[in-house]
Amino acid sequence: MLRRCARLLRTTGALCGPKRGRSFSSEVLHVDHSLPNPSWNEDMRLLFDQFMKKSEDGSWKRLPSYKYNPTERIEDVKIFFPDAKLLKEQMSQAQLFPRSLGEGVGFEYAMFHNHVEDRTVCIFQGGPHLQGAPGFLHGGAIATMIDSTLGMCAILTGGIAMTANLNINFRRPIPLCSVVVINCQLDRVEGRKLFVSCNVRSMDEKTLYSEATSTFVKLDPKKKIDIRASGAFYTNLQ
Ligand SMILES: CCCCCCCCCCCCCC(=O)SCCNC(=O)CCNC(=O)[C@H](O)C(C)(C)COP(=O)(O)OP(=O)(O)OC[C@H]1O[C@@H](n2cnc3c(N)ncnc32)[C@H](O)[C@@H]1OP(=O)(O)O
């Protein structure tokens, strides 16, 4: 597995150090990063193909993913985050966190959503820059992918929502550069609260790596989100 990681670092050029003066052309920004790339290993490709097959009858849908926010709910996002465009300097640098690392070295993933069953699946290959304990993924990297997948599940089933609470049990360490499957579902809805849960398993489903439960809260359209205010981020409109 570690040899595979070293090969990945060489092929992606990650050992050459950071690129200076990087500018994002619109071509780069509009690349759909949830499609296979040369850094994906065989397992990742196999799972991707399996889910693409499942998507043929329309029950599952692949979710495209870009460096910039977000998905099909972009109009809703503009309603809740109208001030985001005011922070021009910072926002020109802003990128979706799990898409902010170079190809193959960080978060390689693709998500699929089942609208009938309210389920979201993420196939995830964690690259060599996500190391925690030697040879294994960092817990924060695992939490990031769990939060992102639970978030997509909550948002696609309930509307624009933010993580209010996230509980994770880390059962087994995840080997670096291996492929895992994050299986999320919407458990129940109570008012604006969306209760979602997930497990993270090996490709053959034999190893349970992590389990998580989370509460997302749907944003209240009657409250204004002020991105510039410190501490008063979310205030009543009245
Ligand atoms: C994010 C959208 C963009 C889309 C991008 C797609 C990217 C991919 C996805 C990426 C995904 C990544 C996603 C991320 O990383 S989101 C980033 C991490 N999350 C945050 O920064 C959220 C910070 N918190 C807040 O802004 C507010 O507290 C929120 C908005 C959550 C609620 O403030 P609001 O003023 O609206 O709510 P309320 O006080 O009227 O309460 C309403 C109800 O909620 C219940 N409650 C509240 N808090 C908690 C709690 N902690 N546990 C359990 N329950 C809680 C409360 O009891 C009440 O229940 P009830 O009394 O009615 O029964």
The ligand as an SDF file (V2000), in Angstrom:
LIG
                    3D

 63 65  0  0  0  0  0  0  0  0999 V2000
  -23.5950   24.7460    3.6850 C   0  0  0  0  0  0  0  0  0  0  0  0
  -24.4150   25.0300    2.4460 C   0  0  0  0  0  0  0  0  0  0  0  0
  -23.5960   25.1720    1.1790 C   0  0  0  0  0  0  0  0  0  0  0  0
  -23.6640   24.0010    0.2510 C   0  0  0  0  0  0  0  0  0  0  0  0
  -22.2650   23.5410   -0.1200 C   0  0  0  0  0  0  0  0  0  0  0  0
  -22.2360   22.0520   -0.4260 C   0  0  0  0  0  0  0  0  0  0  0  0
  -20.8950   21.5300   -0.0160 C   0  0  0  0  0  0  0  0  0  0  0  0
  -20.9200   20.0540    0.3540 C   0  0  0  0  0  0  0  0  0  0  0  0
  -21.4510   19.7550    1.7380 C   0  0  0  0  0  0  0  0  0  0  0  0
  -20.4780   20.1540    2.7790 C   0  0  0  0  0  0  0  0  0  0  0  0
  -21.0780   19.8960    4.1310 C   0  0  0  0  0  0  0  0  0  0  0  0
  -20.2290   20.5120    5.1860 C   0  0  0  0  0  0  0  0  0  0  0  0
  -21.1390   21.2240    6.1420 C   0  0  0  0  0  0  0  0  0  0  0  0
  -20.3380   22.0110    7.1080 C   0  0  0  0  0  0  0  0  0  0  0  0
  -19.2120   21.7380    7.3760 O   0  0  0  0  0  0  0  0  0  0  0  0
  -21.1060   23.3410    7.8310 S   0  0  0  0  0  0  0  0  0  0  0  0
  -19.7750   24.0500    8.8210 C   0  0  0  0  0  0  0  0  0  0  0  0
  -19.8330   23.6630   10.2550 C   0  0  0  0  0  0  0  0  0  0  0  0
  -21.0660   24.1270   10.8640 N   0  0  0  0  0  0  0  0  0  0  0  0
  -21.2250   25.3800   11.2580 C   0  0  0  0  0  0  0  0  0  0  0  0
  -20.3770   26.2340   11.1290 O   0  0  0  0  0  0  0  0  0  0  0  0
  -22.5640   25.6860   11.8760 C   0  0  0  0  0  0  0  0  0  0  0  0
  -22.4440   26.6910   13.0120 C   0  0  0  0  0  0  0  0  0  0  0  0
  -23.7430   26.7760   13.6870 N   0  0  0  0  0  0  0  0  0  0  0  0
  -24.7010   27.6210   13.2770 C   0  0  0  0  0  0  0  0  0  0  0  0
  -24.4980   28.4280   12.4010 O   0  0  0  0  0  0  0  0  0  0  0  0
  -26.0320   27.4910   13.9460 C   0  0  0  0  0  0  0  0  0  0  0  0
  -25.8990   26.9540   15.2450 O   0  0  0  0  0  0  0  0  0  0  0  0
  -27.0240   26.5940   13.1390 C   0  0  0  0  0  0  0  0  0  0  0  0
  -27.2350   27.1960   11.7390 C   0  0  0  0  0  0  0  0  0  0  0  0
  -26.5380   25.1530   13.0140 C   0  0  0  0  0  0  0  0  0  0  0  0
  -28.3530   26.5480   13.8740 C   0  0  0  0  0  0  0  0  0  0  0  0
  -28.7390   27.8570   14.1720 O   0  0  0  0  0  0  0  0  0  0  0  0
  -30.2710   28.3190   14.0560 P   0  0  0  0  0  0  0  0  0  0  0  0
  -30.3350   29.6640   14.6650 O   0  0  0  0  0  0  0  0  0  0  0  0
  -30.8010   28.1410   12.6840 O   0  0  0  0  0  0  0  0  0  0  0  0
  -30.9650   27.1790   14.9240 O   0  0  0  0  0  0  0  0  0  0  0  0
  -31.7470   27.3580   16.3000 P   0  0  0  0  0  0  0  0  0  0  0  0
  -30.8420   27.7410   17.3890 O   0  0  0  0  0  0  0  0  0  0  0  0
  -32.9730   28.2070   16.0300 O   0  0  0  0  0  0  0  0  0  0  0  0
  -32.1750   25.8310   16.5190 O   0  0  0  0  0  0  0  0  0  0  0  0
  -33.0130   25.1590   15.5760 C   0  0  0  0  0  0  0  0  0  0  0  0
  -33.1410   23.7130   16.0680 C   0  0  0  0  0  0  0  0  0  0  0  0
  -31.8610   23.0670   15.9340 O   0  0  0  0  0  0  0  0  0  0  0  0
  -31.4310   22.5650   17.2010 C   0  0  0  0  0  0  0  0  0  0  0  0
  -29.9800   22.6990   17.3070 N   0  0  0  0  0  0  0  0  0  0  0  0
  -29.2320   23.8140   17.1110 C   0  0  0  0  0  0  0  0  0  0  0  0
  -27.9410   23.5330   17.2940 N   0  0  0  0  0  0  0  0  0  0  0  0
  -27.8780   22.2290   17.6020 C   0  0  0  0  0  0  0  0  0  0  0  0
  -26.8120   21.3620   17.9190 C   0  0  0  0  0  0  0  0  0  0  0  0
  -25.5470   21.7770   17.9320 N   0  0  0  0  0  0  0  0  0  0  0  0
  -27.0890   20.0710   18.1650 N   0  0  0  0  0  0  0  0  0  0  0  0
  -28.3440   19.6060   18.1320 C   0  0  0  0  0  0  0  0  0  0  0  0
  -29.4110   20.3870   17.8340 N   0  0  0  0  0  0  0  0  0  0  0  0
  -29.1700   21.6840   17.5960 C   0  0  0  0  0  0  0  0  0  0  0  0
  -32.1190   23.4500   18.2340 C   0  0  0  0  0  0  0  0  0  0  0  0
  -32.2440   22.7970   19.4790 O   0  0  0  0  0  0  0  0  0  0  0  0
  -33.4760   23.6430   17.5590 C   0  0  0  0  0  0  0  0  0  0  0  0
  -34.2450   22.4850   17.7490 O   0  0  0  0  0  0  0  0  0  0  0  0
  -35.7740   22.6070   18.2050 P   0  0  0  0  0  0  0  0  0  0  0  0
  -35.7530   23.3890   19.5050 O   0  0  0  0  0  0  0  0  0  0  0  0
  -36.4580   23.3570   17.0970 O   0  0  0  0  0  0  0  0  0  0  0  0
  -36.2660   21.1870   18.3560 O   0  0  0  0  0  0  0  0  0  0  0  0
  1  2  1  0
  2  3  1  0
  3  4  1  0
  4  5  1  0
  5  6  1  0
  6  7  1  0
  7  8  1  0
  8  9  1  0
  9 10  1  0
 10 11  1  0
 11 12  1  0
 12 13  1  0
 13 14  1  0
 14 15  2  0
 14 16  1  0
 16 17  1  0
 17 18  1  0
 18 19  1  0
 19 20  1  0
 20 21  2  0
 20 22  1  0
 22 23  1  0
 23 24  1  0
 24 25  1  0
 25 26  2  0
 25 27  1  0
 27 28  1  0
 27 29  1  0
 29 30  1  0
 29 31  1  0
 29 32  1  0
 32 33  1  0
 33 34  1  0
 34 35  2  0
 34 36  1  0
 34 37  1  0
 37 38  1  0
 38 39  2  0
 38 40  1  0
 38 41  1  0
 41 42  1  0
 42 43  1  0
 43 44  1  0
 43 58  1  0
 44 45  1  0
 45 46  1  0
 45 56  1  0
 46 47  1  0
 46 55  1  0
 47 48  2  0
 48 49  1  0
 49 50  1  0
 49 55  2  0
 50 51  1  0
 50 52  2  0
 52 53  1  0
 53 54  2  0
 54 55  1  0
 56 57  1  0
 56 58  1  0
 58 59  1  0
 59 60  1  0
 60 61  2  0
 60 62  1  0
 60 63  1  0
M  END
$$$$
